[in-house]
């Protein structure tokens, strides 16, 4: 791409991403956009200067951190981190056993020495700098480059930028693409590698209501937990060691015991995963008619196999607890999206938007003519990419879901990549990635059981074998003896028995030792999973090359479409924000209920009363007996709210969020912590694709409920003190007569 074109494109992006003033709650805003929202935030009574929200080194943004999949925040000068219980679920599971089931019982470290290592690979990532690198990335693409050359040029420049950034020890860097590749940013994060579990309530609090209440309102879930970040004695990131000391963040959040009221402004800062608000109508139609129904079917099958395999076996159940929770969540999520789509006119609105966009281009000045085919070109590419999605689901995603096969494939690929200079290796296999590969290999020990793994994989292979022949991978077929006439289940069982019976990859030391093996070592191995990984390698690389070619075409087509769409929206005075992509964002809204359907109006707060009303004594409505006694005795302490005549548990807001926002700190207008975002209502599930202000709501743990549990039930007095929260339990001042608002 010529430099002049790059400069014009960057100027366009800079102009159109400045939001128009609006009181609408829609939008996951990049910090740099927030000064443009200053008037909006002031109108909502924010006392936080909008410019402060764009300063990643200042308060409160420097206190907001990423866990790699969830969001979190520092709440003390000693590196204490608060996030959701479900975000810490894997770490709680890792430290549980049949003799000491921390998932069921909860956990509280009485002191620093009692804090437990988090799950392997756990990280606390603190964003310290963001740099626009659009010119650098797009300027690396040669004039006239084909799709594959374009893909490689962008990847190579991204790797070079990351390598330069990571010359600063202790930092992890990445290049994030916005609007399909219209803009790029280099993000630099301090990577804290020693993360320890400090406190988590019992499962009957942290996951109260379970999968039944998931995505539902009213909600009564204490979805919170605490980690602590540790560094070496020199203050720099280090691996776990006894001599490490708590990290001292530059800023931490102040905990507000006053909470929020109906109508109050709330802000959420975090790392939302992904949204698809700017997709074509044909892409939305594809997920409605094909993708989500197939995924629901496959994931239900997966979940049911696990449930049967672990029934009555506590050790096995503990290993698969986190995966089961994830499967239940995603199944319900997809089901809710389909229901939301069915009630929505999103397809009609998308098609109308595309017609209006085309008319705007064609009736505009000559400068728009280069965008005339933007939507059509992208549409053709989408149709082409959708043709092989069934094979992708059953082969790429599920066909290789055996934990040991995934490990073997990763290890053999590593051996091949290690033959190249580091800068030429595939991302994910460079020197910077070795620690994470090692941690994934370690994690297998606590999340894998051969009997359960075999049962799941067997079904996935059967599903794959039923695909049309043109969607098959010959090397995979040859390994399992799949013929045009089908697959003999007896032959499949014989091969699976051989693989699981003869492999040594179930041993941690064996897996780790393969990290330094040569390709020749793999090719000479008799381990069946290693042999299978070697046999699949060539066809895997062929498929990867096809995918890269296709991605290179998308990297050209989607930015052109987004350039047109953003300019069109801006011409209408409409605020523009990029889709979520796991980068730091800020959203805003108010505490507010909603009307789900005719005659039903939901209030914005739930209270301790609802726990009594829901409780059956049977999971998932089995609150701890001491908690029920406290509620019946009205031992509310300083967290009593007169208007509610109880302690608030969860609350609703109108702000815009998605997966990855879990654990995000919810702030009041003064930038104080008043809660944790942990879910959305049933009507909001479709918000990844479509934001509907009247019914889209986020669900938050009220910080007053977490503090009440910590003070009155779990006795976490030292943590309350560390956070600067006055603990009145010792002097007897409690109840509605002594506290409230």
Residue pairs with C-beta under 8 A, 6 or more apart in sequence:
1 138
1 139
1 141
1 143
2 143
3 135
3 139
6 134
6 135
6 138
6 139
7 135
9 134
9 138
9 182
9 559
9 563
10 132
10 134
10 135
10 183
12 563
12 566
12 567
13 134
13 179
13 182
13 183
13 566
15 570
16 566
16 567
16 569
16 570
16 576
17 30
17 33
17 566
17 576
17 577
17 578
18 33
18 36
19 27
19 29
19 33
19 36
19 37
19 575
19 576
19 577
20 570
20 573
20 574
20 575
21 36
21 37
21 39
21 40
22 40
22 575
23 40
23 43
23 44
24 575
24 693
25 587
25 588
25 589
25 590
25 654
25 655
25 656
25 693
26 575
26 656
26 691
26 693
27 575
27 577
27 587
27 656
28 272
28 275
28 577
28 580
28 585
28 586
28 587
28 656
28 657
28 658
29 37
29 577
29 585
29 586
29 587
30 577
30 578
30 583
30 584
30 585
31 53
31 54
31 55
31 56
31 61
31 130
31 584
31 585
31 586
32 54
32 130
33 54
33 577
34 41
34 50
34 51
34 53
34 54
34 586
35 50
35 51
35 54
37 50
37 588
38 49
38 50
38 51
40 588
41 48
41 50
41 265
41 588
44 265
44 588
44 590
44 669
45 264
45 265
45 669
46 265
46 267
46 588
46 669
47 669
47 670
47 671
48 60
48 267
48 667
48 669
48 670
48 671
52 58
52 59
52 60
52 61
52 671
53 60
53 61
53 267
53 269
53 586
54 61
55 61
55 62
56 62
56 127
56 128
56 129
56 130
56 584
57 128
57 250
58 251
59 251
59 671
60 251
60 253
60 269
60 665
60 667
60 671
61 127
61 269
61 584
62 126
62 249
62 250
62 251
63 73
63 74
63 75
63 249
63 251
63 252
63 253
63 665
64 71
64 72
64 73
64 127
64 269
64 270
64 584
64 664
64 665
65 71
65 72
65 73
65 74
65 81
65 124
65 125
65 126
65 127
66 72
66 124
66 125
66 127
66 189
66 270
66 271
66 582
66 584
67 83
67 87
67 122
67 123
67 124
67 125
67 663
68 121
68 122
68 123
68 125
69 87
69 273
69 660
70 83
70 84
70 87
70 271
70 660
70 662
70 663
71 83
71 269
71 270
71 271
71 660
71 661
71 662
71 663
71 664
71 665
71 677
72 81
72 82
72 83
72 87
72 124
72 227
72 663
72 664
72 665
73 81
73 82
73 83
73 252
73 253
73 269
73 664
73 665
73 673
74 80
74 81
74 229
74 249
74 251
74 252
74 253
75 81
75 82
75 252
75 253
75 255
75 673
75 723
76 252
76 722
76 723
76 724
77 248
77 249
77 252
78 228
78 246
78 248
78 722
79 228
79 229
79 230
79 246
79 247
79 248
79 249
80 198
80 226
80 227
80 228
80 246
80 252
80 719
80 722
80 723
81 124
81 195
81 226
81 227
81 228
81 229
82 224
82 225
82 226
82 663
82 665
82 673
82 676
83 224
83 225
83 226
83 227
83 662
83 663
83 676
84 223
84 224
84 225
84 662
84 663
84 676
84 678
84 701
85 92
85 200
85 201
85 206
85 207
85 222
85 223
85 224
85 225
86 206
86 207
86 223
86 325
86 662
86 678
87 225
87 662
87 663
88 118
88 197
88 200
88 225
88 226
88 227
89 103
89 321
89 322
89 325
90 119
90 322
91 116
91 118
91 119
91 122
91 195
91 197
91 227
92 102
92 103
92 107
92 197
92 200
92 225
93 103
93 119
93 318
93 319
93 321
93 322
93 446
94 118
94 119
94 120
94 443
94 446
95 102
95 107
95 116
95 117
95 197
96 102
96 103
96 318
97 315
97 318
98 314
98 315
98 318
101 314
101 318
102 200
103 203
103 318
103 321
104 202
104 203
104 204
105 202
106 200
106 201
106 202
106 203
106 205
106 206
106 714
107 116
107 197
107 199
107 200
108 198
108 199
108 714
108 715
108 716
109 115
109 116
109 196
109 197
109 198
109 199
110 718
111 718
112 228
112 246
115 196
115 197
115 198
115 228
116 196
116 197
117 194
117 195
117 196
117 197
117 240
118 195
118 196
118 197
118 227
119 443
119 446
120 439
120 440
120 442
120 443
121 436
121 439
121 440
121 442
121 443
122 195
122 227
123 172
123 191
123 192
123 193
123 195
124 191
124 192
124 195
124 227
124 229
124 247
125 172
125 189
125 190
125 191
125 192
126 189
126 190
126 192
126 249
127 187
127 188
127 189
127 584
128 171
128 188
128 189
128 190
129 187
129 188
130 185
130 186
130 187
130 188
130 584
131 185
131 186
131 188
132 183
132 184
132 185
133 161
133 175
133 184
133 185
133 186
134 182
134 183
134 184
136 157
136 161
136 184
137 154
137 157
137 158
137 161
137 175
137 184
138 154
138 184
140 153
140 154
140 156
140 157
141 149
141 150
141 153
141 154
142 149
142 153
145 153
146 552
147 549
147 550
147 551
147 552
147 553
147 555
147 556
148 545
148 548
148 549
148 552
149 552
150 552
150 555
150 556
151 548
151 549
151 551
151 552
151 555
152 548
152 552
154 181
154 555
155 427
158 175
158 184
158 427
159 423
159 427
159 430
160 423
161 173
161 175
161 186
162 173
162 174
162 175
162 186
162 432
163 423
165 171
165 173
165 186
165 188
166 172
166 173
166 432
168 188
169 236
169 237
170 190
170 191
170 236
170 237
171 188
171 189
171 190
171 191
172 188
172 189
172 190
172 191
172 432
173 186
173 187
173 188
173 189
174 186
174 187
174 189
175 184
175 185
175 186
175 187
176 184
176 185
176 187
176 581
176 582
176 583
177 183
177 184
177 581
178 184
178 185
178 578
178 579
178 581
179 278
179 558
179 559
179 562
179 563
179 566
179 578
179 579
180 554
180 555
180 558
180 559
180 561
180 562
181 554
181 555
181 558
181 559
182 559
182 562
182 563
182 566
183 578
185 583
187 583
190 237
191 237
192 229
192 230
192 231
192 237
192 247
193 237
193 238
193 239
193 240
193 435
194 229
194 230
194 231
194 237
194 238
194 239
194 240
194 241
194 244
195 227
195 228
195 229
195 230
196 227
196 228
196 230
197 225
197 226
197 227
198 226
198 227
198 228
198 719
199 225
199 226
199 710
199 714
199 716
199 719
200 206
200 225
200 226
201 222
201 224
201 225
201 709
201 713
201 714
202 624
204 619
204 620
204 622
204 623
204 624
205 221
205 222
205 623
205 624
205 627
205 709
205 713
206 221
206 222
206 223
206 224
206 225
207 221
207 223
207 325
207 620
208 220
208 221
208 222
208 611
208 620
208 621
208 623
209 216
209 219
209 220
209 221
209 614
209 620
209 621
210 619
210 620
211 325
211 328
211 329
211 332
211 620
212 620
212 621
213 219
213 220
213 221
213 620
214 328
214 329
214 332
214 679
215 332
215 333
215 336
215 679
215 680
215 681
215 682
215 684
215 685
216 681
216 682
217 602
217 652
217 681
217 682
217 697
217 699
218 602
218 603
218 606
218 610
218 650
219 606
219 649
219 650
219 679
219 699
220 606
220 610
220 611
220 614
220 649
220 650
221 649
221 650
221 678
221 679
221 701
222 649
222 701
222 705
222 706
222 709
223 676
223 678
223 679
223 701
224 676
224 701
224 706
226 719
228 246
229 246
229 247
229 249
230 238
230 240
230 244
230 245
230 246
230 247
231 237
231 238
231 244
231 245
231 246
231 247
232 238
232 241
232 243
232 244
232 245
233 243
233 244
233 245
235 245
235 247
235 248
238 244
253 665
253 667
253 671
253 672
253 673
254 671
254 672
254 673
254 724
255 672
255 673
255 703
255 707
255 723
255 724
255 725
256 668
256 670
256 672
256 673
256 674
256 703
257 638
257 639
257 703
257 704
257 707
257 725
257 726
258 741
259 641
259 648
259 674
259 675
259 702
259 703
259 704
259 741
260 266
260 591
260 651
260 668
260 674
260 675
260 702
261 591
261 643
261 741
262 591
262 592
262 593
262 604
262 605
263 590
263 591
263 592
264 590
264 591
264 668
264 669
265 588
265 589
265 590
265 668
265 669
266 588
266 589
266 590
266 591
266 653
266 655
266 666
266 667
266 668
266 674
266 675
266 700
267 586
267 587
267 588
267 655
267 666
267 667
267 668
267 669
267 671
268 586
268 587
268 588
268 655
268 657
268 661
268 664
268 665
268 666
268 667
268 677
268 698
269 584
269 585
269 586
269 664
269 665
269 667
270 584
270 585
270 657
270 660
270 661
270 663
270 664
270 665
270 677
271 582
271 583
271 584
271 585
271 660
271 661
271 664
272 580
272 582
272 585
272 657
272 658
272 659
272 660
272 661
273 580
273 581
273 582
273 658
273 659
273 660
273 661
274 579
274 580
274 581
274 582
274 658
274 659
274 660
274 688
275 579
275 580
275 658
275 687
275 688
275 689
276 283
276 284
276 579
276 688
276 689
277 579
277 688
277 689
277 690
277 691
278 562
278 565
278 579
279 350
279 689
280 350
280 354
280 375
280 378
280 379
280 382
280 561
281 347
281 350
281 351
281 354
282 379
282 382
282 383
283 382
284 341
284 346
284 347
284 350
284 689
285 347
286 382
286 386
286 389
287 337
287 689
288 338
288 341
288 347
290 386
290 389
290 390
291 389
292 334
292 337
292 338
293 338
294 390
294 393
295 330
295 334
295 393
296 331
296 334
296 335
296 338
298 393
298 394
298 398
298 463
299 327
299 330
299 331
299 334
300 331
301 459
301 463
302 327
302 398
302 456
302 459
302 460
303 324
303 327
303 328
303 331
305 452
305 455
305 456
305 459
306 320
306 323
306 324
306 327
306 452
306 455
306 456
307 324
308 455
309 316
309 449
309 451
309 452
309 455
309 456
310 316
310 317
310 319
310 320
310 449
310 452
311 317
316 449
316 451
316 452
319 446
319 447
319 448
319 449
319 452
320 447
320 449
320 452
322 447
323 447
333 685
336 682
336 685
336 686
337 685
337 686
337 688
337 689
339 682
339 685
340 683
340 685
340 686
340 690
341 347
341 686
341 689
344 686
344 690
344 692
346 686
346 689
346 690
354 375
356 568
357 375
357 564
357 565
357 568
358 372
358 375
360 368
360 568
360 571
361 368
361 369
361 371
361 372
361 374
361 564
361 568
362 368
362 372
368 564
371 560
371 563
371 564
374 557
374 560
374 561
374 563
374 564
375 561
375 564
377 557
377 560
377 561
378 557
378 558
378 560
378 561
381 550
381 553
381 554
381 557
384 550
385 550
385 554
388 471
390 467
390 471
391 467
391 471
391 472
394 460
394 463
394 464
394 467
395 464
395 467
395 471
395 472
395 473
395 476
396 543
398 460
398 463
398 464
399 460
399 461
399 464
399 476
400 406
400 409
401 456
401 457
401 460
402 453
402 454
402 456
402 457
402 529
403 444
403 447
403 448
403 453
404 444
404 448
404 453
404 499
404 500
404 503
404 505
404 506
404 529
405 457
405 529
405 532
405 533
407 440
407 441
407 444
407 505
407 511
407 529
408 505
408 527
408 529
408 530
408 532
408 533
409 533
409 536
409 537
409 540
410 437
410 440
411 511
411 514
411 515
411 517
411 522
411 530
411 533
412 519
412 522
412 530
412 533
412 534
412 537
413 426
413 429
413 537
414 429
414 437
414 515
415 514
415 517
415 518
415 519
415 521
415 522
416 519
416 537
417 425
417 426
417 429
417 430
418 425
418 429
419 519
422 430
422 431
423 430
427 433
429 437
434 515
437 515
438 512
438 515
441 508
441 511
441 512
441 515
442 508
442 512
444 508
444 511
445 508
448 506
450 500
450 506
453 500
454 496
454 500
457 496
458 492
458 493
458 496
461 480
461 487
461 492
462 487
462 489
462 492
464 472
464 476
465 480
465 482
465 486
465 487
466 486
469 484
472 482
473 536
473 539
473 543
474 539
475 535
475 536
475 538
475 539
476 482
476 536
476 539
477 483
478 535
479 495
479 532
479 535
479 536
480 487
480 491
480 492
480 495
481 487
481 488
481 491
481 492
481 495
498 528
499 528
499 529
499 532
502 526
502 527
502 528
503 527
503 528
503 529
504 510
504 527
505 511
505 514
505 527
505 529
505 530
514 521
514 522
514 530
522 530
522 533
522 534
523 534
525 531
525 534
566 576
569 576
570 576
580 658
580 660
582 660
587 655
587 656
587 657
588 655
589 653
589 654
589 655
589 656
589 698
590 653
590 654
591 604
591 651
591 652
591 653
592 604
592 652
592 653
592 654
592 697
593 601
593 602
593 603
593 604
593 652
594 601
594 602
594 652
594 681
594 683
594 694
594 695
594 697
595 601
595 602
595 694
595 695
596 602
596 681
596 682
596 683
596 695
602 652
604 651
604 652
604 653
605 644
605 648
605 649
605 650
605 651
605 652
605 702
606 648
606 649
606 650
606 651
607 644
607 645
607 646
607 647
607 648
607 649
608 631
608 636
608 646
608 647
608 649
608 705
609 631
609 646
610 649
611 623
611 627
611 628
611 631
611 649
612 628
612 631
612 632
614 621
615 621
615 622
615 623
615 628
616 622
624 713
626 713
627 709
627 713
630 712
630 713
634 735
634 736
635 712
635 734
635 735
636 646
636 647
636 708
636 734
636 735
636 736
636 739
637 708
637 711
637 712
637 728
637 729
637 733
637 734
637 735
637 739
638 726
638 728
638 733
638 734
638 738
638 739
639 647
639 648
639 704
639 705
639 707
639 708
639 739
640 646
640 647
640 735
640 736
640 739
640 740
641 647
641 648
641 704
641 740
641 741
642 736
642 740
642 741
643 741
645 736
647 704
647 705
647 708
648 702
648 704
648 705
649 701
649 702
649 705
650 699
650 700
650 701
650 702
650 705
651 675
651 699
651 700
651 702
652 681
652 697
652 698
652 699
652 700
653 666
653 697
653 698
653 700
654 693
654 696
654 697
654 698
655 698
656 687
656 691
656 696
656 698
657 664
657 677
657 680
657 687
657 698
658 680
658 687
658 688
659 688
661 677
661 698
662 677
662 678
662 679
663 676
663 677
663 678
664 676
664 677
665 673
665 675
665 676
666 673
666 674
666 675
666 676
666 677
666 700
666 703
667 673
667 674
668 674
673 703
674 702
674 703
675 700
675 701
675 702
675 703
676 700
676 701
676 703
676 706
677 698
677 699
677 700
678 699
678 700
678 701
679 698
679 699
680 687
680 696
680 697
680 698
680 699
681 695
681 696
681 697
681 698
681 699
683 692
683 695
683 696
683 697
684 695
684 696
684 697
684 698
686 692
687 696
707 720
707 725
710 716
710 717
710 719
710 720
711 717
711 720
711 727
711 728
711 729
712 729
717 727
717 729
717 730
720 726
720 727
721 727
728 734
728 738
733 739
